[in-house]
C-alpha cells in the first residue's frame, strides 16, 4: 500500500457505483458493495454502467495477467475510487479492502450520524501468496445450522479466505442427506458430542451453502472421513462395519475405533454411492476422504483402501484430498495431502504430491489460547495469537519448500464448540492471522505491524455482532 498524500475520497449522497463493462458477475459484486454501504450511510449509491463521473466508485475487469485470479489494483483519489482486477474474485477481494479503509461503523446495520465517510488517497496492488487460503468447520461433532455456516462464510470472505472445508461426518454425526443411502442421515444424524439433537443438511440446504459461498468466491470442499471416524455412517449400514466397538449412536470423543470393512466388496459399493452423489452436488474439483487416525486396520489394509478410493474419487471427476496419513499409499499427482502433524509429509514430496498446511501446533484454531481458556482443547498446544501468526509455511518443515505448498487451512474441530459464537471466539483474532499468512508474502509480514492493525478491527467485530478474544498480546 502506498499513501499518495492527496486529499481523501469523500463518500457522499451523490456518490455512485459504476460498473465498467457488461459482466453479470461484476454487477453482482457492485450490488454487494452498494448494499454494504447503503445501510449505515443511508446514501442511495445508484449503480450504473458506463463512464465514471466525479465521486464514483468504479469496478472494472482489465487488470492483466499479472494480477492473477484473485489480485486487484485499487486507486483512491479525491474524485474517485477505481478498483481493477483480472477476474471477478479480485474485485470481490478488493471491495473487502474498501470496507476496511472506511470507518468501522460502515459495518453497522443501522443508519449512522457520521457526517463524513472518507477513504484515504492511496494505491494498492495486491495479490495472494497462496492459491488455497481456507478454514475447516467440523459440523459432525456439533451440528451447525445453515445460517451459522453462512455467518462463518461471511467471516471468511471479509478476510479474503477462499476455501471452506466442511467435515460432514464423524463418529458422532452424519450431516448430509443422500438419496442413494437414506439411512445415513435418517439414523446417523440424531445426536452430537455430549448428546443433543444433532441434525443434518437436506440437499437443498447443501446447495444453498454452496451458492452462498460461491457468491463470496469461496469454494466448498466436502469431507467424508473414512475408513475410520465413520461410526455415524455405519449405524444404518452395519453390514460394512468392522469397528472395535458396537455400532451405535455415540456422543463421546475417543477416536480411531470405528472402521469400514475394507476387505468387503459391498463396502466399496457403499463408498462409491457416497462419493458419486456428493460429487454430483458439489461443483468444486475436490473430494476429501479424511483418512486420519485409523487404529483398527493393518497398514496393508489401509493402503489398499486409500488407493482404491482414490480411483473412485477420480472416476467421478474429482481430485482426492486426505489428511497426511494417506501418503503411505501410492498417490496420483493430482491428489493433495493435508499436513497436520508433520511426521509423514516426506512421502508426499517424494511422490510430487502438493500439500495444504494445517499444523496443529500453529493453526488448529479449536486449540485453547491459554490454560485459562474455557473453550477449546489443548492436546496439540496452547495457541495464542502470535503462535498462529508468527511462522512461515516455507520453512516449517525440513525438505518442504514453497513450491510443494498450495496453501494453508485453519481447522475448527467442534468437540467443545456448540454454536457459531464459540467458533467466532476462537477465530478472532487468530483467523485474520492465518489469512495474512496465506495472502501476504513473508517478506512483507511483521508481527508488530499485524498486532497494531488487527486491534483496529475490534469495533468492526462489535458492529457485526461477532464474538472475539481480547488477547493480552495485543494493544487494545
FENZIRA-V318024 format. One line per field, one symbol per residue. ss: DSSP state (h for helix, s for strand, l for the rest). psi: psi as a letter, one per 30 degrees, with the letter a starting at -180 (. if undefined). burial: 1 if it has 9 or more other ideal C-beta (glycine too) atoms within 8 Angstrom, else 0. Layout:
ss->???
psi->???
burial->???
This chain:
ss->lsslllllsssllllssssslllhhhhhhhhhhhhhhhhhhlllllsssllllllsssssslllhhhllllssssslllssssssllhhhhhhhhhhhhhhllhhhhlllllllllsssllssssslllllssssssslllllllhhhhhhhhhhhhhllllssssslsllllslsllllllhhhhhhllllllllllllslhhhhhhhhhhhhllllssssssssllllhhhhlllhhhsllllllllllllllllllsllllhhhhhhhhhhhhhhhhhllllsssssllllllllhhhhhhhhhhhhhhhhhlllssssshhhhhlllllllsssslllllhhhhhhlllssssllhhhhlllslllllllllslllllllhhhhhlllhhhllllllhhhsssssssslllllllhhhhhhhhllhhhhhhhhhhllhhhllhhhhhhhhhhhhhhhhhlllllllllllll
psi->kjkfgaklkjklffllkkjjagkeeeeeeeeeeeeefeeefgkeikklkbkklkgljkkkjhflfffaffllkkkklfflkjkkleleeeeeeefeeeeffllegffkflklgkfkjkkkklkkjkllekfjjllkkjgeekkkleeeeeeeeeeeeeggkgkjjjjfkaffkkgkkkefiffeeeffgfaakgalfbllkleeeeeeeeeeeefghkkkjkkjklfahgeeffefiffgkhlflkjlkkgagllfflkljfgkefefeeeeeeeeeeeffjflgkkkgcglhjfglleeeeeeeeeeeeeeeeegglkkkllfffffljklffkkkjkffgggfeeeefghklkkkhkefegjgfklelffkfkllgfelkjleeefeiljefgekkgjlfffkfalkjkjkgegjflfeeeeefekgeeeeeeeeeekkefgkkeeeeefeffffefeeeefgkklkikffki.
burial->00000001111000111111001001111111110111111010101010000011111110100011011111111001111111111111111111101101111100010100111011111111010111111111111101011111111110111111111111111111110011111011101110000111101011111101110111111111111111111111100110100010011000111111110000110111111111101100011111110111100011111111110111010111111111111010001111110101101110101111111101111111100010111101111111111010110100010001111111111111101101111111111111111110000010100111011011111010010100100100
